[in-house]
């Protein structure tokens, strides 16, 4: 089965969840009107709130699956029959003072299929969010989807864990900031060829309080080649059709990375530095 995927590159308005959801709804409508064959639409990290919201994250956070964004994006996803992934600040349903930097998978019936809580928090995020402790592999109608958020991409172990668990596609929602464009370009391509897997990665644009964001959303082939990129600092979307059989063909041919692994020699990887 071939899968049609899209990345939306947009700028959220800090603190204005309603405005951001409305913009997301408009983008979903636009993508589906122009490309009704689309199976998956991916939005950036913390797209419902903005990134540098700090203490205001508590007021902007949502409880899964009852949050306003999940209701509205779920309704939009169901209307168009498309899967949607986006980032948001999540409030723990039991420990209400605990927040996570999360992404949610809403399926083509408008239901929350799963949530990923960012494991590798970066910088000031550690002040406001608690780290997640597991990697959420979504069994969806379009295959097994591994979800990652921003800084997770810098850790080869994350993508490899998903690949070893049988992921068909890795999806990254990110707020990768300036001036680290070169780092972003490198790590995302590396994670794809590391694991002979497609990657769909949505980064935001715009400026919050102290940080600016450069976009460069990408859809990457299993050999680390950009299939589509939006390298301009502007809002918009990209899309591509993915051949689901290609990674299997590559891994059964020249790229025998998984067959040739020597796990017994990798013990240092799991030791603290």
N, C-alpha and C positions, 0 to 999 in steps of 0.2 A: 504494500500500500504506500502510495506517495502521500506526503503530508505538506500542506500549504501553511506557511508560518509568516507572521508579520511582527515587526518591532515598531512601537510608537515612541518617538523621541519628543518629549514635551517638557514645558516648564510649569511646575506647580506654583500656586500662589500660597505663600507661607500662611499657615493657620486657617486657611479657608477651604475646609473639606468639601463643602457643597459646590463651590466653584470648580474645584479640581475633579470631583465626580462628574459634574456636568461636562467638562472638557473631555474626560475619558469616554463618556457616553457618546459625545459627538464624534470622537475619533473611531469608536467601534462602528457607529452608523456609517461613517465615511468609508472605512476599509471594506465593510461588508457590501455596501452599495457598489463600490468600484471593483471588488473582488469577492463575489458571493461564494466562491469555492474555498475561502479561507477556513482553516481548521483551528488555528491558534493565534491569539493576539497577546503580545507581551508588553507590559508597561514597566517603567523604572522603579527603583527602590523608593520607599516612603513617598510615593506619588500622590497620596491623598492628603498629605500634611505639609510637605516641604522637609528639608533636612535639618536645618539649624533651629529647631523649635524648642529645644532644651526643656525647661520646666513645663512648657505648654503641652508637651507630648501627652501628659496625663489627661488633659481636656480633649485631646484630639484622638485618643486611642479608641479602638473598637474591640468588642468581645466577639469571638467566632462562635456561631455563624450568624449572629444577630445584628451585626453592625450595619449602619446605613449604606456604606459602600457595597457590602455584600448583597444587600437587598436590591439596590439599584443596578449594579453591574450584573448581578445574577439575572435580573429581569431582562436586561439588554442582551446578555449572552443567550438566554433562552429564546428571545425574539428572533435572533439571527442564527441560532444553532451553531454557536462557535464557543470554543474554550478560551478562557481569559486568565492570565496570570498578572498580578500587580503587587507592589509593595505597600505596606501600611504599618502604623504603630499598633501593636496588639496589646490589649490588657488581659492578663490572666483571669480566667473566669472564676477562680476561687481566691487566689491571692491578689486582691484588687489593686494593691500598691505596686505589683510587679508588671513591668512592661517588657515587650520583646520587639525587636526590629524584624518584621515578618513579611512573608509573601504568601499569597493565597492562590490556590487553583480552583477556579470556578468552571464547571464543566458545561457542555453544550445544552444541558437541560436546566442550567441556572443554579445548580447545587454546588455547595462547597465540597470539593473532593478531598482537599487536604491543605495543610498549612505547614510552611517551613519557617523555623525560627533561626535567624542568623547565628551561626556558631562563632565565627571569628569577628568579634566586634572591633571597631577601629577607633582609636583616639578618644574623643569626647563621648562617643556612643556608650562607652563603658560606665559613664556617670548616670545615664538615664535608662539603659536597657540591661536586662539580664541575658546572658549568652544562652543560646539553644544548646541541646546536647545530643541531637540525632539528625540524620540526613534523611529527609522525607522523599521517598520514591513513590511517585503517583502512578497507579495503574489506571490509565485512561483509555478512552475509545481510540486514541491515536498512538498508543504505545506507552511504554514506561518512561516517565519524565522525571529527571533529577533536577531539583530546584536549588539554586545557589543565590547568594546575595553579595555583590560587590567584593569586599576584601577576601571572601572565601576563595575567589578566583586565583589569588596569589599563592594558595596552598595546593600543591599537586595532589595531596592525599584526598582532598574532597572529591575532585572529579574522578580520581581513580576508584575511590570507594563506590561511587555511583556506577561506574563502568563495570566493576566486578560484580555488582548486584544485578546487572543486566539492563541498565538504562539504555534506551534507544535514542534519547535526546537530552541535552543539558540546556537548561534555561537560566539565564542570569539577569536579575533585576539589579541595577546599580546606580550609584551616585558617585562616580569616579571623578575626582576634581582636578582642576588645573593646578600645576603645569605638568601633570603626569600622563600626558597622552601616550608617550612612547612606552611606558610601563604597561598601560592598558592594551595597546596594540600587541605587545609581545606576549603577555600572559594568556590572553584569550586564545590566540592562535596556538600557543604551546599546549594548552589544556585540550584542545581539539585533537592535535596529532598525537599527543601523549596517549590518548585513549581511542583513537580512530572513531571519533564520534562527532556528530553535528552539534553546534552550539548556536543558540539564539540569545542575543544579549542586547538589552535595552538600557541605554544611559540617558540621563536628562541633560537639559541645557539650562542656561540662565544663571542667576546670582541670588544667593540668600543674604546672609548678614556679612560674613567674612569670606565665604567660599564661592568660586565660580565653577561651572560645570561645562564640559566641552562637547558632550554628545558622542559622536563616533560610534553610534549603535551599529551592530554587525550581525550578520548571519554567516557562520563559518562552516566550511566543509570538513569532513573527517580527516583531511590532510592539512588542515590549518590554513586553507585558502579562503579569503573573503569572497563569498558569493554575492553579497550585497552589503553596502556600507552607506551610512549617512554622515559624511565627515564634516559637513558644514555645521556651524553653531546656530542651528535653526530648528524649529519644530517641524515635524513631518513623520512619515513612516516609510519603511522598506518592507519588502516581501520576497519570498522565494519558495519554490517547490522543491522539497527534499525527497530524494530517492531512498526509501527506507532499506532497500536491499544493498545499497552501495557499501556501507560499513562491513557487512557480512562478507561481501565479495573481496574487499580489500584485506580483511583479516584472514581469509582463507587463501590469499595469494601471497604477495610480497611482504605485507605488513603483519608478520606473525608475532607481534609484541606479546600478546597474552599467552600464546603457546610456549614462548621462550622465557617467560618469567622464572626467576629463581627465588621464591619467597623465603626459603631458609636462610638466604644471605642478607635479608633486609631488616634484621632485628633492630638495628640502630634507629630506623625510621620512627619507631614507636617509643623511643626513650626521650625523656625531657633533656633539653640542651642545657 
